[in-house]
Amino acid sequence: MEKLEGLLEDIVFQSDDGMFCVLRLRNRSEGRVTAVYHGAAPFLGENIILEGQWTEHSRFGRQFDAVICSVQQPTSVTGIERFLASGAIKGVGKVTAARITEHFGEQTLEILGSSPERLAEIKGISAKKAADIGLAYAELSEMRELMLFLEAHGVSSGYAAKLQAVYGSTAIVRIKDNPYCLANDISGIGFKTADRIALAMGLERDCSERIVAGLSYAVTQAAAAGHTCVPEELLISETVRLLQIDTEAVQQVFNDLLQKDLLRTEEVGGLRLIYPEYLYRAEVGTARRLLLLRDNVHPVGRVDADKVIAAWEKEAGIVLAEAQKDAIHASLKYGVFVLTGGPGTGKTTVVKGIINVLEKAGCRILLAAPTGRAARRLAESAGHPALTVHRLLEYQPNSDGFSFGKNDGEPLDAEAIIVDEASMLDINLTYHLLQAVPGGCRLIFVGDVDQLPSVGAGSVLKDMLRSGKLPVVRLENVFRQAEVSPIVVNAHKINHGQMPEFVSGSDFSLVEFADENAAAEYVARTYSALTAATDWRSVQVLTPMHKNPCGVQNLNKLLQQYLNPPAYGKAEINIPGNVLRTGDKVMQIRNNYEKDVFNGDIGRIIRIEGKSVTVAYPERQEGDFVCYSQSEVEELQLAYAMSVHKSQGSEYPCVLLLMVPSHYIMLQRNLLYTAVTRARERVQVIGSRAAVRTAVENDRTRRRYSLLAERLQEDSDVFG
């Protein structure tokens, strides 16, 4: 990295979270230059040394992009006065700063630190004000000391404010005592950053504190990869790889933790599995509650189900298949029931039938789905209100993370609950849902078990089916109205391990490219042409991965360049890794219940004013826009392209799907199947027939370690 040193003259911009700033500094050789720093801004008058590289911004021209900032206190009277006048010290403005430096000169900062009571020597400063200024300077000095400590250990000083807010004046002592506490206590600091600090402080690579932290991190990473637990051998080897130390040292610490009963474990078939505590509780609690609900259902009011079904068939002008009727009867008979099936097999029709019969029986019914988009689709198709599972449970973020208003002490007011897109449920959310289901209530899970599993830990729907202990109806017959759709036909081919049939110019086609950059350019041109003829919501680009030329990041930048390039008078705002402009298609990437927008919601930016962004979401009433402040803008990302995982629970008229050789690590049958079934009218695959074949033939989906199925088998020795 290059270095740039200079006197800080101006702070052009400072983000609310203190993690980004734009600075102007005076450098001896370069003169007055602009620098951007990904951290908290230093104080005016300080001499700073930046490390980074020179860049050329499309709008702001040449500037220095810094990743490290080292600070030296001002030594000249002019620099000290500028520093004091910057407002950094509460109670000191420009006039007071001038008086203080005039009186104490170059000794000013020394006096502030050691003898602040001497400020009362200056006319207009009382003894109380002198004490207040001294206290403010002491707090600032602690902050500066903390920032310097972080920078000295290779960590951005931008975290100093968060650390001081959590630890107060004990921050450095706490870090020195246990640097790994940072990974648990401070948002944005992970194990690797904490480990870098620990090693820089002189901790031995094979000390027990480091190994314990490494084991904990490895278990957490397993959960992030979808496992509820991890085999001992895999945990040990992953920790060894992570810490780069001998296996014997890790094994010894692991054995010590076992002897002290500090690890949550389960043994099955000679295999020892290690759990994070919260996932162990969730898995055990989910199994217990499912069996309890299965075996203790309240009878419904007197209703002739066959008569109600026949009347409904006549009214709706349909004839149900026997499996569909069986599913409706099962919803009346069982406390827990699973309905699964692929596209075109009539799951939506069955859900309507279930609602019709349960309403006739006088049941209070609630409908839910894991995402906002899936909940809206369910409400539209079923003709009944539906909520996200989080909203149904009255999710509330708090200082401890989150809580749910609905739980075992305050259950849901329902006699039947239908959860759609159940393949997206992870074990933790399922556990909280089950806690809130009242005794005797019917719980109906609906989903396609052949789709991708949940992003979170566990494979709940698959494990419920695998257990053989819960009532299941699998719809397999593709109905005539669906047979004409090449999307449905090919989705079932893929699911059965057969290559899809591509027909050039049809609603299911393949365009091959040997060069991935050329494939990405083709996608951008095709997207532009298709949306010009319809609207911005009609086409969605899907891809398995985030990186590479045909990954989400590059495709979004390329599509933005084609569809919404910079222009005079068009407002834009920088977010990490991207620029957002008025007119951009964007996606909400986390649930925001205050704004009533959810992870995966797609909208369009209609206005950028200063640091705020206003987005129109099609599902909301006209004129009901969502405004994001500067600190909230990071909840948005470009959405011209998205990952297949992110598209779960959604449908689009047309899908442009990238399938290229460099995505080989993600080329799996269930991913291709999930991507294809996101489209209602048209699928165009861009890339390589060989990549499609790789995905179709790869049915070895990454195994998820979970014992939910075994726990549901009551005779199993692992049922806790």
C-alpha positions in Angstrom: 0.0 0.0 0.0 1.0 3.6 -0.6 1.4 6.1 2.2 0.0 9.7 2.4 0.9 12.1 5.2 -0.5 15.5 5.9 -2.2 17.9 8.2 -6.0 17.4 8.5 -7.7 20.6 7.4 -11.3 19.7 6.8 -13.8 16.8 7.4 -16.0 16.9 4.4 -18.3 14.0 5.5 -18.6 11.6 8.4 -21.1 8.7 8.4 -23.5 8.3 11.3 -21.9 5.0 12.4 -18.4 6.4 12.3 -17.2 3.8 9.8 -16.6 6.1 6.8 -15.4 9.7 6.2 -14.1 12.0 3.5 -11.1 14.2 4.5 -9.1 17.1 3.1 -5.5 17.2 4.1 -2.4 19.3 3.3 0.5 17.2 1.9 3.9 18.7 1.3 4.3 17.3 -2.2 0.7 16.8 -3.3 -0.7 20.0 -1.8 -4.4 19.9 -0.8 -5.8 16.4 -1.5 -9.0 14.5 -0.8 -9.0 11.1 1.0 -11.7 8.6 1.9 -11.1 6.5 5.0 -13.2 3.5 6.1 -13.2 4.4 9.8 -13.8 7.3 12.2 -12.5 10.7 11.2 -9.4 12.1 13.1 -9.6 15.6 14.6 -8.9 18.8 12.8 -5.3 20.0 13.2 -3.9 16.5 13.7 -1.1 15.2 11.5 -2.3 11.9 9.9 -0.6 9.1 8.0 -2.9 7.2 5.7 -2.2 3.8 4.0 -4.1 2.8 0.9 -4.0 3.6 -2.8 -4.8 6.4 -5.2 -8.1 6.0 -7.1 -10.1 7.8 -9.8 -13.7 8.3 -8.8 -16.2 8.7 -11.7 -17.7 11.8 -10.1 -15.2 13.2 -7.6 -12.0 12.6 -9.5 -8.6 11.7 -8.0 -8.6 10.7 -4.3 -6.8 8.6 -1.8 -8.6 5.5 -0.6 -7.3 4.7 2.8 -7.7 1.5 4.9 -5.3 2.5 7.8 -5.0 5.8 9.5 -2.4 6.7 12.1 -2.6 9.9 14.1 -0.1 12.2 15.6 -1.2 14.9 18.1 -0.7 18.5 16.8 2.5 20.1 18.1 2.3 23.6 16.7 0.2 26.3 18.3 -1.8 26.7 15.1 -2.5 23.0 14.9 -3.5 22.8 18.6 -5.8 25.7 18.2 -7.4 24.1 15.1 -7.8 20.9 17.0 -9.5 22.6 20.0 -11.7 24.7 17.8 -13.0 21.6 15.9 -15.6 20.9 18.5 -13.9 17.7 19.6 -13.9 18.8 23.2 -17.3 19.7 24.7 -17.4 23.3 26.0 -14.5 24.5 23.8 -15.3 26.6 20.7 -13.2 28.8 18.4 -13.0 31.8 20.9 -12.2 29.6 23.9 -9.7 27.6 21.8 -7.9 30.8 20.8 -7.7 32.0 24.5 -6.4 28.7 25.8 -3.6 28.4 23.1 -2.7 32.1 23.5 -2.2 31.5 27.3 -0.5 28.1 27.3 1.1 27.9 23.8 2.7 24.6 22.9 2.1 23.3 26.5 -1.7 23.4 26.0 -2.4 19.7 25.5 0.0 18.8 28.4 -1.9 21.2 30.7 -5.3 19.8 29.6 -4.2 16.3 30.4 -2.3 16.8 33.7 -3.6 20.1 35.2 -6.9 21.1 33.7 -7.7 23.2 36.8 -5.2 25.7 35.5 -7.7 26.6 32.7 -9.4 28.8 35.3 -6.4 31.2 35.0 -8.0 32.3 31.7 -10.6 35.1 31.9 -14.1 33.7 31.3 -13.3 30.1 32.4 -14.7 29.3 35.8 -13.3 26.5 38.0 -16.4 24.4 37.2 -16.0 24.9 33.4 -12.3 24.1 33.7 -13.2 20.8 35.4 -15.8 20.0 32.7 -13.3 20.7 29.9 -10.7 18.6 31.7 -13.2 15.7 32.0 -14.2 16.0 28.3 -10.5 16.0 27.3 -9.9 12.9 29.4 -12.7 11.1 27.7 -11.4 12.2 24.3 -7.9 11.0 25.3 -9.3 7.6 26.3 -10.9 7.4 22.9 -7.7 8.5 21.2 -5.7 6.0 23.2 -8.2 3.3 22.2 -8.0 4.3 18.6 -4.2 4.2 18.6 -4.3 0.8 20.4 -6.6 -0.6 17.7 -4.5 0.8 14.8 -1.3 -0.5 16.4 -2.9 -4.0 16.3 -4.1 -3.8 12.7 -7.7 -3.0 13.5 -9.7 0.0 12.1 -10.0 2.8 14.7 -13.6 3.1 13.5 -14.5 0.5 16.0 -13.3 2.6 18.9 -16.7 4.3 19.5 -18.5 0.9 19.6 -15.9 -0.5 22.0 -16.1 2.5 24.3 -19.9 2.4 24.2 -19.8 -1.3 25.4 -16.8 -1.3 27.7 -16.5 2.3 28.7 -13.1 3.3 30.1 -12.1 -0.3 30.7 -12.0 -1.1 26.9 -8.2 -1.6 26.6 -8.0 -3.5 29.9 -10.9 -5.8 28.7 -9.3 -6.4 25.3 -5.9 -7.2 26.9 -7.5 -9.5 29.3 -9.4 -11.4 26.6 -9.2 -10.1 23.1 -11.6 -12.9 21.9 -14.5 -11.2 23.8 -14.6 -8.7 20.9 -16.0 -11.4 18.6 -19.0 -11.9 20.9 -19.6 -8.4 22.1 -18.9 -6.0 19.2 -20.9 -6.0 16.0 -18.6 -6.1 13.0 -15.7 -7.7 14.7 -15.3 -11.4 14.1 -13.0 -14.1 15.3 -10.3 -13.4 12.7 -10.0 -9.8 13.7 -10.0 -10.6 17.4 -7.4 -13.3 16.7 -5.2 -10.8 14.9 -5.3 -8.6 18.0 -4.5 -11.5 20.3 -1.5 -12.6 18.3 -0.2 -9.0 18.0 -0.5 -8.7 21.8 1.8 -11.7 22.1 -0.5 -14.6 22.9 1.0 -18.0 22.0 -0.5 -19.6 18.9 -1.2 -22.8 20.8 -2.4 -21.3 24.1 -5.6 -22.7 25.6 -7.5 -19.4 25.3 -6.9 -19.2 21.6 -7.8 -22.9 21.1 -11.1 -22.5 23.1 -12.0 -19.4 21.0 -11.1 -21.3 17.8 -13.3 -24.3 18.7 -16.2 -22.0 19.5 -15.7 -20.2 16.2 -15.5 -23.4 14.2 -18.9 -24.6 15.8 -20.4 -21.2 14.9 -19.2 -21.5 11.3 -20.7 -25.0 11.0 -24.0 -23.5 12.0 -23.6 -20.7 9.4 -23.1 -23.5 6.8 -26.4 -25.1 7.8 -25.4 -27.7 10.4 -27.1 -27.8 13.8 -24.1 -29.9 15.1 -20.7 -31.0 13.8 -18.8 -34.3 14.3 -15.8 -34.2 16.7 -13.3 -35.2 14.0 -14.5 -32.5 11.6 -14.5 -29.9 14.4 -10.9 -30.7 15.4 -9.6 -30.7 11.8 -11.4 -27.4 11.0 -10.0 -25.8 14.2 -6.5 -27.0 13.3 -6.8 -25.5 9.8 -8.2 -22.3 11.2 -5.5 -21.8 13.9 -2.6 -23.4 12.0 -1.4 -25.4 14.9 -0.8 -29.1 15.8 -3.8 -31.4 16.1 -2.5 -32.7 19.5 -2.8 -29.3 21.1 -6.4 -28.8 19.9 -7.4 -32.4 20.9 -6.0 -31.9 24.4 -8.0 -28.6 24.9 -11.1 -30.3 23.4 -10.8 -33.3 25.8 -10.4 -30.9 28.8 -13.6 -29.1 27.8 -15.4 -32.5 27.6 -14.2 -33.5 31.0 -15.4 -30.2 32.5 -18.7 -30.7 30.8 -18.3 -27.4 28.9 -19.4 -28.7 25.5 -22.9 -29.7 24.5 -22.6 -33.2 22.8 -24.7 -36.1 21.5 -23.4 -39.5 20.5 -25.1 -41.5 17.7 -23.8 -44.7 16.2 -20.3 -44.1 17.6 -20.2 -40.6 16.3 -19.9 -37.7 18.7 -21.5 -34.5 17.6 -21.0 -31.1 19.1 -23.7 -28.4 19.3 -23.9 -24.7 19.9 -26.1 -24.5 23.0 -28.9 -22.5 21.3 -29.2 -25.0 18.5 -29.2 -28.0 20.8 -32.2 -26.4 22.7 -33.9 -25.6 19.4 -33.5 -29.1 18.0 -34.6 -30.9 21.2 -37.5 -28.5 21.7 -38.7 -28.8 18.1 -38.8 -32.6 18.3 -40.7 -32.6 21.6 -43.2 -30.0 20.5 -43.9 -31.6 17.1 -44.7 -35.0 18.8 -46.8 -33.3 21.5 -48.9 -31.4 18.9 -49.1 -34.5 16.7 -50.6 -36.6 19.5 -52.9 -34.0 21.2 -55.1 -32.4 18.6 -58.5 -31.1 19.5 -61.4 -32.5 17.4 -63.0 -30.0 15.0 -66.7 -29.2 15.1 -69.0 -31.5 13.4 -68.4 -31.2 9.6 -69.0 -33.6 6.7 -65.7 -33.1 5.0 -66.6 -35.1 1.8 -69.8 -33.0 1.5 -67.9 -29.7 1.9 -65.2 -30.8 -0.6 -67.8 -31.8 -3.1 -69.6 -28.5 -2.8 -66.4 -26.6 -3.1 -65.3 -28.6 -6.2 -68.6 -27.7 -7.8 -68.3 -24.0 -6.8 -64.7 -23.7 -8.0 -65.2 -25.8 -11.1 -62.5 -28.3 -10.3 -62.1 -32.0 -9.7 -59.6 -33.0 -7.0 -57.4 -36.0 -7.3 -57.5 -38.6 -4.6 -54.2 -37.5 -3.1 -55.5 -33.9 -2.9 -58.6 -35.1 -1.0 -56.4 -37.2 1.3 -54.5 -34.1 2.1 -57.6 -32.2 3.1 -58.8 -35.0 5.3 -55.4 -35.2 6.9 -55.6 -31.6 7.9 -58.7 -32.4 9.9 -57.4 -35.6 11.4 -53.8 -34.8 12.5 -52.2 -32.3 14.9 -49.2 -32.0 12.6 -49.3 -32.6 8.9 -46.9 -32.1 6.0 -48.0 -31.4 2.4 -45.2 -31.6 -0.2 -45.0 -31.7 -4.0 -43.3 -30.1 -7.0 -44.6 -27.4 -9.3 -48.0 -28.0 -11.0 -49.0 -30.7 -8.5 -51.8 -28.7 -7.0 -50.4 -27.6 -3.5 -52.1 -24.2 -3.8 -55.5 -25.9 -4.7 -55.2 -28.1 -1.7 -54.4 -25.2 0.6 -57.6 -23.5 -0.6 -59.5 -26.7 0.1 -58.1 -27.0 3.6 -59.0 -23.4 4.4 -62.5 -24.0 3.1 -63.1 -27.1 5.1 -61.5 -25.7 8.3 -63.6 -22.5 8.1 -66.7 -24.6 7.7 -65.7 -26.5 10.8 -65.4 -23.1 12.7 -61.7 -23.0 13.1 -59.7 -19.8 13.6 -57.0 -20.0 10.9 -53.6 -18.3 10.6 -51.4 -18.3 7.5 -47.7 -17.6 7.5 -44.5 -18.0 5.4 -40.8 -17.4 6.1 -40.4 -14.3 3.9 -42.5 -11.3 3.1 -42.7 -12.2 -0.6 -43.8 -15.7 0.1 -46.4 -14.5 2.6 -47.8 -12.1 0.0 -48.0 -14.9 -2.6 -49.7 -17.1 -0.1 -52.3 -14.4 0.7 -53.0 -13.8 -3.0 -53.3 -17.5 -3.9 -55.3 -18.6 -0.8 -57.5 -15.5 -0.6 -56.8 -15.3 3.1 -54.5 -12.9 5.0 -51.0 -14.2 5.6 -48.0 -12.9 7.6 -44.3 -13.6 7.8 -43.5 -16.1 10.6 -41.5 -13.3 12.4 -44.5 -10.9 12.2 -46.9 -13.7 13.3 -44.7 -14.2 16.4 -44.5 -10.5 17.0 -40.7 -10.3 16.6 -39.0 -7.4 18.4 -35.2 -6.6 18.3 -33.7 -5.6 21.6 -30.3 -5.2 23.4 -30.0 -9.0 23.8 -30.7 -9.7 20.1 -34.4 -10.2 19.7 -37.6 -11.6 21.4 -41.0 -12.8 20.3 -44.2 -11.5 21.8 -45.9 -14.8 21.0 -44.5 -17.8 22.9 -45.5 -20.6 25.3 -46.7 -18.0 27.8 -48.6 -15.9 25.2 -49.6 -18.4 22.5 -51.2 -17.6 19.1 -54.9 -17.3 19.0 -55.6 -20.1 16.4 -57.0 -23.5 16.0 -55.2 -24.2 12.7 -51.9 -22.7 11.4 -50.7 -23.2 7.8 -47.1 -22.5 7.0 -46.1 -22.2 3.3 -42.6 -22.5 1.8 -41.7 -24.7 4.8 -38.4 -25.8 3.1 -37.1 -22.3 4.0 -37.7 -22.8 7.8 -34.5 -23.2 9.8 -34.5 -25.0 13.2 -34.3 -21.9 15.3 -37.3 -20.2 13.7 -39.3 -23.5 13.8 -38.6 -23.8 17.5 -39.9 -20.4 18.3 -43.0 -21.0 16.1 -43.8 -24.3 17.8 -43.4 -22.6 21.3 -46.2 -20.2 20.3 -48.6 -22.9 18.9 -51.3 -23.5 21.5 -52.0 -27.1 22.6 -54.6 -28.9 20.4 -54.0 -26.6 17.4 -53.5 -28.0 14.0 -50.1 -27.2 12.3 -49.8 -27.7 8.6 -46.5 -27.4 6.8 -46.6 -26.9 3.0 -43.5 -26.9 0.8 -41.4 -28.5 -1.9 -38.8 -30.7 -0.1 -36.7 -30.9 -3.3 -35.9 -27.2 -3.2 -32.8 -25.7 -1.6 -32.8 -26.0 2.2 -33.0 -23.1 4.6 -30.3 -20.4 4.8 -30.2 -21.0 8.5 -29.2 -24.1 10.4 -31.1 -27.3 9.9 -33.2 -29.0 7.2 -36.5 -29.1 9.0 -38.9 -30.1 6.3 -36.6 -32.8 4.9 -36.0 -34.1 8.5 -39.7 -34.2 9.3 -40.2 -36.4 6.2 -37.1 -38.5 6.8 -38.2 -39.3 10.4 -41.3 -41.3 9.1 -43.1 -40.2 12.3 -45.3 -37.4 11.0 -48.3 -37.7 8.6 -47.2 -36.7 5.1 -49.0 -36.4 1.7 -46.7 -36.0 -1.3 -48.4 -34.7 -4.4 -46.8 -36.2 -7.5 -49.4 -36.0 -10.3 -48.8 -33.0 -12.6 -52.2 -31.7 -13.7 -53.1 -31.2 -17.3 -53.2 -27.4 -17.1 -49.5 -27.5 -15.9 -48.3 -30.1 -18.4 -48.4 -27.5 -21.2 -45.8 -25.4 -19.4 -42.2 -26.4 -20.4 -41.1 -24.9 -17.1 -43.1 -27.5 -15.1 -42.1 -30.3 -17.4 -38.4 -29.5 -17.3 -38.5 -28.9 -13.5 -39.7 -32.5 -13.0 -37.1 -33.8 -15.5 -34.3 -32.0 -13.5 -35.7 -33.4 -10.3 -35.6 -36.9 -11.7 -32.0 -36.5 -12.9 -32.8 -35.9 -16.5 -31.4 -33.1 -18.8 -34.1 -30.5 -19.5 -35.2 -30.0 -23.1 -34.1 -26.6 -24.5 -35.8 -25.3 -27.6 -34.3 -22.2 -29.2 -36.8 -19.3 -29.2 -39.2 -21.1 -26.8 -40.1 -20.3 -23.2 -37.3 -22.7 -22.1 -34.1 -22.1 -24.0 -30.3 -22.2 -23.7 -27.8 -19.7 -25.1 -24.3 -21.0 -24.9 -21.1 -19.0 -24.4 -17.5 -20.1 -24.1 -16.5 -16.8 -22.6 -18.1 -15.8 -19.3 -17.6 -12.1 -19.8 -19.5 -12.4 -23.1 -22.2 -14.3 -21.3 -22.5 -11.5 -18.8 -22.7 -8.8 -21.6 -25.4 -10.9 -23.3 -27.5 -11.0 -20.1 -27.2 -7.2 -19.8 -28.4 -6.7 -23.4 -31.2 -9.2 -23.1 -32.4 -7.8 -19.8 -32.4 -4.3 -21.3 -34.4 -5.4 -24.4 -37.0 -7.5 -22.4 -37.7 -4.8 -19.7 -38.0 -2.1 -22.4 -40.9 -4.1 -23.9 -42.6 -4.7 -20.5 -41.5 -3.2 -17.1 -38.7 -3.4 -14.6 -40.4 -6.1 -12.6 -40.9 -8.6 -15.4 -37.4 -10.0 -15.6 -35.0 -11.4 -12.9 -31.4 -12.5 -13.3 -30.4 -15.4 -11.1 -27.0 -16.8 -10.6 -25.5 -19.4 -8.2 -22.6 -17.3 -6.9 -21.7 -13.8 -5.8 -18.2 -13.6 -7.4 -16.7 -14.2 -10.9 -17.8 -12.4 -14.1 -21.3 -14.1 -14.0 -21.7 -13.6 -10.2 -24.2 -11.3 -8.5 -21.7 -8.5 -7.8 -20.4 -8.1 -11.4 -23.7 -8.6 -13.0 -25.4 -5.9 -10.9 -22.7 -3.4 -11.8 -22.9 -4.3 -15.5 -26.7 -4.2 -15.6 -26.7 -0.9 -13.7 -24.3 0.5 -16.3 -26.6 -0.7 -19.1 -29.9 0.3 -17.6 -29.2 3.2 -15.2 -25.8 4.8 -16.0 -24.6 8.0 -14.2 -26.0 11.2 -15.8 -26.0 14.9 -15.1 -28.6 15.7 -12.5 -29.2 12.1 -11.5 -28.6 11.7 -7.8 -26.5 8.8 -6.4 -25.1 7.6 -3.1 -22.3 5.3 -2.2 -22.8 2.1 -0.2 -20.2 -0.6 0.5 -19.2 -2.1 -2.8 -21.8 -0.3 -4.9 -23.3 3.0 -5.9 -27.1 3.5 -5.8 -28.8 5.9 -8.2 -32.3 7.2 -8.7 -34.1 4.7 -10.8 -32.2 1.6 -9.6 -33.9 -1.7 -8.8 -33.0 -2.6 -5.2 -33.6 -5.3 -2.7 -34.2 -5.0 1.1 -31.6 -7.4 2.7 -33.0 -7.7 6.2 -36.3 -7.6 7.9 -37.3 -4.1 9.0 -40.6 -4.3 10.9 -40.8 -0.6 11.7 -40.8 0.2 8.0 -42.9 -2.9 7.1 -40.3 -4.1 4.6 -38.7 -7.5 4.6 -35.7 -9.4 3.5 -36.0 -10.0 -0.2 -38.5 -7.2 -1.0 -37.7 -5.6 -4.3 -38.4 -2.0 -5.1 -37.2 1.0 -7.1 -35.4 4.1 -6.0 -37.5 7.1 -6.8 -35.6 9.8 -5.0 -32.2 10.5 -3.4 -31.9 13.7 -1.4 -28.6 14.3 0.3 -28.0 11.2 2.5 -31.5 9.7 2.3 -33.0 7.3 -0.2 -36.7 6.9 -1.0 -37.9 3.5 -2.4 -41.2 2.6 -4.0 -42.3 -1.0 -3.4 -44.9 -2.3 -5.9 -46.8 -4.2 -3.2 -47.5 -1.1 -1.1 -50.3 1.4 -1.8 -49.6 4.1 -4.3 -47.7 7.0 -2.6 -46.7 4.8 0.4 -43.0 5.1 -0.1 -40.2 3.9 2.3 -37.5 6.5 3.2 -34.1 5.3 4.4 -31.8 7.5 6.4 -28.0 7.4 5.8 -27.5 4.8 8.5 -30.2 2.6 7.0 -29.1 2.7 3.4 -26.9 -0.4 3.9 -30.2 -2.4 4.2 -30.4 -2.0 0.4 -28.5 -3.6 -2.4 -28.8 -3.6 -6.2 -31.3 -6.3 -7.4 -31.0 -6.5 -11.1 -29.3 -9.8 -10.3 -29.5 -12.0 -7.2 -28.4 -15.4 -6.0 -30.7 -18.4 -6.4 -30.7 -18.8 -2.6 -32.0 -15.2 -2.3 -34.8 -15.9 -4.8 -36.5 -18.6 -2.7 -40.1 -18.0 -2.0 -40.5 -15.7 -5.1 -41.8 -16.0 -8.6 -41.0 -13.9 -11.6 -42.5 -13.8 -15.1 -39.1 -14.3 -16.7 -35.9 -15.7 -15.3 -32.4 -15.3 -16.9 -30.3 -18.0 -15.3 -26.5 -18.1 -15.4 -25.0 -21.6 -15.4 -21.2 -21.4 -16.1 -18.3 -23.7 -15.4 -16.7 -21.4 -12.8 -19.7 -21.9 -10.6 -18.9 -25.6 -10.4 -18.8 -25.6 -6.5 -22.5 -24.6 -6.5 -23.8 -26.6 -9.4 -26.3 -29.0 -7.7 -29.6 -30.4 -8.8 -31.7 -28.8 -6.1 -30.2 -25.4 -6.9 -31.0 -25.7 -10.7 -34.5 -27.0 -9.8 -35.1 -24.1 -7.4 -33.9 -21.5 -10.0 -36.1 -22.9 -12.8 -39.2 -23.1 -10.6 -38.9 -19.3 -9.8 -40.2 -18.5 -13.3 -43.9 -18.4 -14.2 -43.7 -17.9 -18.0 -40.1 -18.1 -19.4 -36.7 -19.4 -18.5 -33.5 -18.6 -20.5 -30.3 -20.3 -19.4 -27.2 -18.5 -20.3 -23.8 -20.2 -20.2 -22.9 -23.8 -20.8 -24.8 -27.0 -21.5 -22.0 -28.9 -19.7 -22.6 -26.7 -16.5 -26.3 -27.6 -16.7 -25.4 -31.3 -17.0 -23.1 -31.0 -14.0 -25.9 -29.6 -11.9 -28.4 -32.2 -13.0 -26.0 -35.1 -12.3 -24.9 -33.7 -9.0 -27.5 -35.0 -6.5 -24.9 -35.2 -3.8 -26.2 -32.2 -1.9 -24.0 -31.0 0.9 -24.9 -33.1 3.9 -26.4 -31.1 6.8 -25.6 -32.6 10.2 -28.8 -32.6 12.2 -30.5 -35.1 14.5 -34.1 -33.8 14.3 -35.3 -36.9 12.4 -33.7 -39.2 15.0 -35.2 -37.2 17.8 -38.6 -37.6 16.3 -38.2 -41.3 16.3 -39.2 -41.9 19.9 -37.4 -45.2 20.2 -34.1 -43.6 19.3 -31.5 -43.3 22.1 -30.8 -39.7 21.1 -34.3 -38.4 22.0 -33.6 -35.8 24.7 
